[in-house]
């Protein structure tokens, strides 16, 4: 059985979406920052990215949530640069320092096919918001050569509704972060003024498109929404607001990955309130809150 994107390819909708995406690059507003630069003419906005995709690495990855990694790994493509600038980003050499290589759309399509040939369960597009048009064109090239596994859109959660609508029927699994439950926190720690407001809109749209996470008989994700929330020290993520929104605006069955792996990376060691790992008590408090709200599909970590 082919994923939904195959039918969009057959009826020409996928090609139309790719063309629309490249038009957006002429006055870029792929993310809510709306920098309005012409990336086709080598102008750069906040994400420092131009016409071609930039890839830091691609491989079979076994460190994602179990329904995503499965026994044979997730076919992960890490894109360079980001629409946020999180002071505690663990991947900051890629997201903020620009480590990676510029690729063609053709080479990107080959990566997808190679990962499929390795037996990966999906193609996992990590931090890819600023390269959505290029990804759509790469998928166009890969489908007639045999691409047939689900696509995972692995994002910061800071998304434009127009960009998400380009992906409707193409992305099988949305895996967004939900970093903060307050706009002020996003401004302080990720240099973005409206993170909570925009991410709420984005999560609603993602849920509308794909619904709850659906697994096959081997417990591998095939379609749906998986939300990640990283617990921060001193309740800096305002986790209660995040969890209340998920419970009220999506579903009590929404798959929620509560992550405990925070450590002070990037600029965080110089920020007193972020310069430590979380405690077991802090993590348990968020778990208890999620349970009290009725959220019943929680992926938890040991701490």
GUVEX-303501 format. One record per residue (C-alpha): residue number from 0; residue in three letters; chain; x, y, z. Coordinates in steps of 0.5 Angstrom, whole numbers. Example, Ala and Ser with C-alpha at 12.3 -4.5 7.8 and 13.67 -1.06 7.14 Angstrom:
// residues 2
+-----+-----+-------+-------+-------+-------+
!   n ! res ! chain !    px !    py !    pz !
+-----+-----+-------+-------+-------+-------+
!   0 ! ALA !     A !    25 !    -9 !    16 !
!   1 ! SER !     A !    27 !    -2 !    14 !
+-----+-----+-------+-------+-------+-------+
END
This chain:
// residues 303
+-----+-----+-------+-------+-------+-------+
!   n ! res ! chain !    px !    py !    pz !
+-----+-----+-------+-------+-------+-------+
!   0 ! UNK !     A !     0 !     0 !     0 !
!   1 ! UNK !     A !     3 !     7 !    -2 !
!   2 ! UNK !     A !     3 !    13 !     3 !
!   3 ! UNK !     A !    -2 !    18 !     1 !
!   4 ! UNK !     A !     3 !    22 !    -3 !
!   5 ! UNK !     A !     3 !    17 !    -8 !
!   6 ! UNK !     A !    -4 !    19 !   -11 !
!   7 ! UNK !     A !    -2 !    27 !   -10 !
!   8 ! UNK !     A !     3 !    25 !   -15 !
!   9 ! UNK !     A !    -1 !    22 !   -20 !
!  10 ! UNK !     A !    -6 !    27 !   -20 !
!  11 ! UNK !     A !    -1 !    33 !   -21 !
!  12 ! UNK !     A !    -3 !    36 !   -14 !
!  13 ! UNK !     A !     4 !    35 !   -12 !
!  14 ! UNK !     A !     8 !    38 !   -17 !
!  15 ! UNK !     A !     3 !    44 !   -16 !
!  16 ! UNK !     A !     5 !    44 !    -9 !
!  17 ! UNK !     A !    12 !    44 !   -11 !
!  18 ! UNK !     A !    11 !    50 !   -16 !
!  19 ! UNK !     A !     8 !    54 !   -11 !
!  20 ! UNK !     A !    13 !    53 !    -6 !
!  21 ! UNK !     A !    18 !    56 !   -10 !
!  22 ! UNK !     A !    14 !    62 !   -11 !
!  23 ! UNK !     A !    14 !    63 !    -4 !
!  24 ! UNK !     A !    22 !    63 !    -4 !
!  25 ! UNK !     A !    22 !    69 !    -8 !
!  26 ! UNK !     A !    19 !    73 !    -2 !
!  27 ! UNK !     A !    20 !    68 !     3 !
!  28 ! UNK !     A !    15 !    67 !     8 !
!  29 ! UNK !     A !    15 !    59 !     9 !
!  30 ! UNK !     A !    16 !    60 !    17 !
!  31 ! UNK !     A !    12 !    66 !    21 !
!  32 ! UNK !     A !    18 !    70 !    21 !
!  33 ! UNK !     A !    16 !    72 !    14 !
!  34 ! UNK !     A !    23 !    75 !    12 !
!  35 ! UNK !     A !    21 !    77 !     5 !
!  36 ! UNK !     A !    27 !    76 !     2 !
!  37 ! UNK !     A !    28 !    73 !    -5 !
!  38 ! UNK !     A !    32 !    66 !    -4 !
!  39 ! UNK !     A !    32 !    65 !   -11 !
!  40 ! UNK !     A !    37 !    71 !   -12 !
!  41 ! UNK !     A !    41 !    69 !    -6 !
!  42 ! UNK !     A !    38 !    73 !    -1 !
!  43 ! UNK !     A !    38 !    71 !     6 !
!  44 ! UNK !     A !    33 !    72 !    12 !
!  45 ! UNK !     A !    34 !    69 !    19 !
!  46 ! UNK !     A !    35 !    62 !    17 !
!  47 ! UNK !     A !    41 !    64 !    13 !
!  48 ! UNK !     A !    39 !    59 !     7 !
!  49 ! UNK !     A !    38 !    60 !     0 !
!  50 ! UNK !     A !    36 !    56 !    -6 !
!  51 ! UNK !     A !    39 !    49 !    -5 !
!  52 ! UNK !     A !    38 !    45 !     1 !
!  53 ! UNK !     A !    43 !    44 !     6 !
!  54 ! UNK !     A !    44 !    38 !     9 !
!  55 ! UNK !     A !    49 !    36 !    15 !
!  56 ! UNK !     A !    48 !    29 !    15 !
!  57 ! UNK !     A !    43 !    23 !    13 !
!  58 ! UNK !     A !    43 !    16 !    16 !
!  59 ! UNK !     A !    39 !    10 !    19 !
!  60 ! UNK !     A !    37 !    13 !    26 !
!  61 ! UNK !     A !    35 !     9 !    32 !
!  62 ! UNK !     A !    35 !    14 !    37 !
!  63 ! UNK !     A !    28 !    17 !    36 !
!  64 ! UNK !     A !    21 !    15 !    39 !
!  65 ! UNK !     A !    20 !     7 !    39 !
!  66 ! UNK !     A !    14 !     8 !    34 !
!  67 ! UNK !     A !    19 !    12 !    29 !
!  68 ! UNK !     A !    26 !     8 !    30 !
!  69 ! UNK !     A !    23 !     1 !    30 !
!  70 ! UNK !     A !    28 !    -5 !    29 !
!  71 ! UNK !     A !    31 !    -2 !    23 !
!  72 ! UNK !     A !    32 !     5 !    24 !
!  73 ! UNK !     A !    29 !    12 !    22 !
!  74 ! UNK !     A !    31 !    15 !    15 !
!  75 ! UNK !     A !    34 !    21 !    18 !
!  76 ! UNK !     A !    36 !    27 !    14 !
!  77 ! UNK !     A !    38 !    33 !    18 !
!  78 ! UNK !     A !    38 !    40 !    15 !
!  79 ! UNK !     A !    42 !    45 !    17 !
!  80 ! UNK !     A !    40 !    52 !    20 !
!  81 ! UNK !     A !    34 !    53 !    23 !
!  82 ! UNK !     A !    28 !    58 !    24 !
!  83 ! UNK !     A !    29 !    59 !    31 !
!  84 ! UNK !     A !    35 !    60 !    35 !
!  85 ! UNK !     A !    35 !    57 !    42 !
!  86 ! UNK !     A !    40 !    58 !    47 !
!  87 ! UNK !     A !    40 !    51 !    49 !
!  88 ! UNK !     A !    40 !    48 !    43 !
!  89 ! UNK !     A !    44 !    41 !    43 !
!  90 ! UNK !     A !    45 !    41 !    35 !
!  91 ! UNK !     A !    47 !    48 !    35 !
!  92 ! UNK !     A !    53 !    47 !    31 !
!  93 ! UNK !     A !    48 !    45 !    25 !
!  94 ! UNK !     A !    42 !    49 !    27 !
!  95 ! UNK !     A !    46 !    56 !    28 !
!  96 ! UNK !     A !    53 !    55 !    26 !
!  97 ! UNK !     A !    51 !    52 !    19 !
!  98 ! UNK !     A !    55 !    46 !    19 !
!  99 ! UNK !     A !    53 !    42 !    13 !
! 100 ! UNK !     A !    54 !    41 !     5 !
! 101 ! UNK !     A !    49 !    45 !     0 !
! 102 ! UNK !     A !    46 !    39 !    -4 !
! 103 ! UNK !     A !    42 !    39 !   -10 !
! 104 ! UNK !     A !    35 !    37 !   -10 !
! 105 ! UNK !     A !    37 !    31 !   -14 !
! 106 ! UNK !     A !    42 !    29 !    -9 !
! 107 ! UNK !     A !    36 !    30 !    -4 !
! 108 ! UNK !     A !    32 !    25 !    -7 !
! 109 ! UNK !     A !    37 !    20 !    -8 !
! 110 ! UNK !     A !    38 !    20 !     0 !
! 111 ! UNK !     A !    31 !    19 !     1 !
! 112 ! UNK !     A !    32 !    13 !    -4 !
! 113 ! UNK !     A !    38 !    10 !    -1 !
! 114 ! UNK !     A !    35 !    10 !     6 !
! 115 ! UNK !     A !    29 !     7 !     4 !
! 116 ! UNK !     A !    34 !     1 !     1 !
! 117 ! UNK !     A !    37 !     1 !     7 !
! 118 ! UNK !     A !    31 !    -2 !    10 !
! 119 ! UNK !     A !    29 !     5 !    14 !
! 120 ! UNK !     A !    21 !     5 !    16 !
! 121 ! UNK !     A !    21 !    12 !    14 !
! 122 ! UNK !     A !    24 !    19 !    11 !
! 123 ! UNK !     A !    25 !    23 !    17 !
! 124 ! UNK !     A !    26 !    30 !    15 !
! 125 ! UNK !     A !    29 !    34 !    21 !
! 126 ! UNK !     A !    29 !    42 !    22 !
! 127 ! UNK !     A !    26 !    42 !    15 !
! 128 ! UNK !     A !    21 !    48 !    15 !
! 129 ! UNK !     A !    26 !    53 !    11 !
! 130 ! UNK !     A !    27 !    47 !     6 !
! 131 ! UNK !     A !    20 !    45 !     4 !
! 132 ! UNK !     A !    20 !    47 !    -3 !
! 133 ! UNK !     A !    26 !    43 !    -4 !
! 134 ! UNK !     A !    24 !    37 !    -1 !
! 135 ! UNK !     A !    17 !    37 !    -5 !
! 136 ! UNK !     A !    21 !    37 !   -11 !
! 137 ! UNK !     A !    26 !    32 !    -9 !
! 138 ! UNK !     A !    20 !    27 !    -7 !
! 139 ! UNK !     A !    17 !    29 !   -14 !
! 140 ! UNK !     A !    24 !    26 !   -17 !
! 141 ! UNK !     A !    24 !    20 !   -12 !
! 142 ! UNK !     A !    17 !    17 !   -13 !
! 143 ! UNK !     A !    17 !    15 !   -20 !
! 144 ! UNK !     A !    24 !    11 !   -18 !
! 145 ! UNK !     A !    20 !     8 !   -12 !
! 146 ! UNK !     A !    20 !    12 !    -6 !
! 147 ! UNK !     A !    14 !     9 !    -2 !
! 148 ! UNK !     A !    15 !     9 !     5 !
! 149 ! UNK !     A !    12 !    15 !    10 !
! 150 ! UNK !     A !    15 !    22 !    11 !
! 151 ! UNK !     A !    16 !    24 !    18 !
! 152 ! UNK !     A !    16 !    32 !    19 !
! 153 ! UNK !     A !    20 !    33 !    25 !
! 154 ! UNK !     A !    20 !    40 !    27 !
! 155 ! UNK !     A !    21 !    46 !    32 !
! 156 ! UNK !     A !    13 !    47 !    32 !
! 157 ! UNK !     A !    14 !    54 !    29 !
! 158 ! UNK !     A !    10 !    53 !    23 !
! 159 ! UNK !     A !     6 !    58 !    18 !
! 160 ! UNK !     A !    -1 !    55 !    16 !
! 161 ! UNK !     A !     1 !    56 !     9 !
! 162 ! UNK !     A !     7 !    52 !     9 !
! 163 ! UNK !     A !     3 !    46 !    13 !
! 164 ! UNK !     A !    -2 !    47 !     8 !
! 165 ! UNK !     A !     3 !    45 !     2 !
! 166 ! UNK !     A !     4 !    39 !     6 !
! 167 ! UNK !     A !    -3 !    37 !     7 !
! 168 ! UNK !     A !    -3 !    29 !     4 !
! 169 ! UNK !     A !     4 !    29 !     3 !
! 170 ! UNK !     A !     7 !    28 !    10 !
! 171 ! UNK !     A !     4 !    22 !    14 !
! 172 ! UNK !     A !     7 !    23 !    21 !
! 173 ! UNK !     A !     8 !    30 !    24 !
! 174 ! UNK !     A !    13 !    30 !    30 !
! 175 ! UNK !     A !    13 !    37 !    32 !
! 176 ! UNK !     A !    17 !    40 !    39 !
! 177 ! UNK !     A !    12 !    44 !    43 !
! 178 ! UNK !     A !    17 !    48 !    47 !
! 179 ! UNK !     A !    14 !    53 !    51 !
! 180 ! UNK !     A !     7 !    55 !    54 !
! 181 ! UNK !     A !     8 !    62 !    54 !
! 182 ! UNK !     A !    10 !    67 !    48 !
! 183 ! UNK !     A !    15 !    71 !    53 !
! 184 ! UNK !     A !    19 !    64 !    54 !
! 185 ! UNK !     A !    20 !    63 !    47 !
! 186 ! UNK !     A !    23 !    71 !    46 !
! 187 ! UNK !     A !    27 !    70 !    52 !
! 188 ! UNK !     A !    30 !    63 !    50 !
! 189 ! UNK !     A !    29 !    62 !    42 !
! 190 ! UNK !     A !    29 !    69 !    40 !
! 191 ! UNK !     A !    22 !    69 !    37 !
! 192 ! UNK !     A !    16 !    73 !    39 !
! 193 ! UNK !     A !    10 !    69 !    38 !
! 194 ! UNK !     A !    12 !    62 !    39 !
! 195 ! UNK !     A !     6 !    59 !    43 !
! 196 ! UNK !     A !     1 !    63 !    39 !
! 197 ! UNK !     A !     4 !    60 !    33 !
! 198 ! UNK !     A !     5 !    53 !    35 !
! 199 ! UNK !     A !    -2 !    52 !    38 !
! 200 ! UNK !     A !    -4 !    54 !    31 !
! 201 ! UNK !     A !     1 !    49 !    28 !
! 202 ! UNK !     A !    -1 !    43 !    32 !
! 203 ! UNK !     A !    -9 !    44 !    31 !
! 204 ! UNK !     A !    -7 !    44 !    23 !
! 205 ! UNK !     A !    -3 !    38 !    24 !
! 206 ! UNK !     A !    -8 !    34 !    28 !
! 207 ! UNK !     A !   -13 !    36 !    23 !
! 208 ! UNK !     A !    -9 !    33 !    17 !
! 209 ! UNK !     A !    -7 !    27 !    20 !
! 210 ! UNK !     A !   -11 !    25 !    27 !
! 211 ! UNK !     A !    -8 !    21 !    32 !
! 212 ! UNK !     A !    -2 !    17 !    31 !
! 213 ! UNK !     A !    -3 !    10 !    28 !
! 214 ! UNK !     A !     1 !     4 !    29 !
! 215 ! UNK !     A !     2 !    -2 !    24 !
! 216 ! UNK !     A !     2 !    -9 !    27 !
! 217 ! UNK !     A !     9 !    -9 !    29 !
! 218 ! UNK !     A !     8 !    -2 !    33 !
! 219 ! UNK !     A !    11 !     2 !    27 !
! 220 ! UNK !     A !     8 !     9 !    26 !
! 221 ! UNK !     A !     5 !    10 !    19 !
! 222 ! UNK !     A !     1 !    16 !    20 !
! 223 ! UNK !     A !    -1 !    21 !    25 !
! 224 ! UNK !     A !     1 !    26 !    30 !
! 225 ! UNK !     A !     7 !    25 !    35 !
! 226 ! UNK !     A !     8 !    31 !    40 !
! 227 ! UNK !     A !    15 !    32 !    43 !
! 228 ! UNK !     A !    16 !    37 !    50 !
! 229 ! UNK !     A !    22 !    38 !    53 !
! 230 ! UNK !     A !    22 !    39 !    60 !
! 231 ! UNK !     A !    26 !    45 !    62 !
! 232 ! UNK !     A !    29 !    46 !    69 !
! 233 ! UNK !     A !    25 !    51 !    74 !
! 234 ! UNK !     A !    19 !    50 !    69 !
! 235 ! UNK !     A !    22 !    55 !    64 !
! 236 ! UNK !     A !    18 !    51 !    59 !
! 237 ! UNK !     A !    11 !    53 !    62 !
! 238 ! UNK !     A !     9 !    45 !    61 !
! 239 ! UNK !     A !     2 !    46 !    64 !
! 240 ! UNK !     A !     0 !    51 !    59 !
! 241 ! UNK !     A !     3 !    46 !    53 !
! 242 ! UNK !     A !    -1 !    40 !    56 !
! 243 ! UNK !     A !    -7 !    43 !    58 !
! 244 ! UNK !     A !    -7 !    46 !    50 !
! 245 ! UNK !     A !    -6 !    39 !    48 !
! 246 ! UNK !     A !   -11 !    36 !    52 !
! 247 ! UNK !     A !   -17 !    41 !    50 !
! 248 ! UNK !     A !   -15 !    42 !    43 !
! 249 ! UNK !     A !   -13 !    35 !    40 !
! 250 ! UNK !     A !   -14 !    29 !    43 !
! 251 ! UNK !     A !   -13 !    25 !    50 !
! 252 ! UNK !     A !   -10 !    20 !    46 !
! 253 ! UNK !     A !    -5 !    24 !    42 !
! 254 ! UNK !     A !     2 !    21 !    43 !
! 255 ! UNK !     A !     6 !    25 !    47 !
! 256 ! UNK !     A !    13 !    24 !    48 !
! 257 ! UNK !     A !    16 !    28 !    55 !
! 258 ! UNK !     A !    23 !    28 !    54 !
! 259 ! UNK !     A !    28 !    28 !    60 !
! 260 ! UNK !     A !    34 !    29 !    57 !
! 261 ! UNK !     A !    36 !    37 !    57 !
! 262 ! UNK !     A !    43 !    39 !    59 !
! 263 ! UNK !     A !    46 !    45 !    59 !
! 264 ! UNK !     A !    49 !    46 !    51 !
! 265 ! UNK !     A !    50 !    52 !    47 !
! 266 ! UNK !     A !    50 !    58 !    51 !
! 267 ! UNK !     A !    46 !    55 !    57 !
! 268 ! UNK !     A !    52 !    54 !    61 !
! 269 ! UNK !     A !    52 !    62 !    62 !
! 270 ! UNK !     A !    45 !    63 !    64 !
! 271 ! UNK !     A !    44 !    61 !    71 !
! 272 ! UNK !     A !    37 !    58 !    71 !
! 273 ! UNK !     A !    39 !    54 !    65 !
! 274 ! UNK !     A !    45 !    51 !    68 !
! 275 ! UNK !     A !    43 !    45 !    70 !
! 276 ! UNK !     A !    40 !    38 !    68 !
! 277 ! UNK !     A !    32 !    37 !    71 !
! 278 ! UNK !     A !    31 !    33 !    77 !
! 279 ! UNK !     A !    27 !    27 !    78 !
! 280 ! UNK !     A !    22 !    31 !    82 !
! 281 ! UNK !     A !    21 !    36 !    76 !
! 282 ! UNK !     A !    20 !    31 !    71 !
! 283 ! UNK !     A !    15 !    27 !    75 !
! 284 ! UNK !     A !    11 !    33 !    76 !
! 285 ! UNK !     A !    10 !    34 !    69 !
! 286 ! UNK !     A !     8 !    27 !    68 !
! 287 ! UNK !     A !     3 !    27 !    74 !
! 288 ! UNK !     A !     0 !    33 !    71 !
! 289 ! UNK !     A !    -1 !    30 !    64 !
! 290 ! UNK !     A !    -4 !    24 !    67 !
! 291 ! UNK !     A !    -9 !    28 !    71 !
! 292 ! UNK !     A !   -11 !    32 !    65 !
! 293 ! UNK !     A !   -13 !    25 !    62 !
! 294 ! UNK !     A !    -7 !    24 !    57 !
! 295 ! UNK !     A !    -7 !    17 !    56 !
! 296 ! UNK !     A !    -1 !    16 !    51 !
! 297 ! UNK !     A !     5 !    18 !    54 !
! 298 ! UNK !     A !    12 !    16 !    52 !
! 299 ! UNK !     A !    16 !    17 !    58 !
! 300 ! UNK !     A !    24 !    17 !    59 !
! 301 ! UNK !     A !    28 !    14 !    65 !
! 302 ! UNK !     A !    31 !    20 !    69 !
+-----+-----+-------+-------+-------+-------+
END
